[in-house]
Amino acid sequence: MLRVFEFGEELEMVQWVRSGQRAGTGTWWTSQDLDAAHSVPAQKVEVLEVLEGRLPEADGQVWKRLG
């Protein structure tokens, strides 16, 4: 399903990166459920606030949530 994002719209989104990779440079997702989530390239996102950041999981991934 196509999702149209409006200019100025504020969303809570998530991003995960590998340990050692700089956060904010990849893709942001509207949900951790990747089957239902919409993705937005990082260059199209303005991060207003990082709500939560976690240390890498056992698989080396780091989740970042913004809103």
Secondary structure as GFF3:
##gff-version 3
##sequence-region A 1 67
A	DSSP	beta_strand	13	18	.	.	.	ID=ss1
A	DSSP	beta_strand	27	29	.	.	.	ID=ss2
A	DSSP	beta_strand	39	41	.	.	.	ID=ss3
A	DSSP	three_ten_helix	42	44	.	.	.	ID=ss4
A	DSSP	beta_strand	50	53	.	.	.	ID=ss5
A	DSSP	beta_strand	61	66	.	.	.	ID=ss6
###
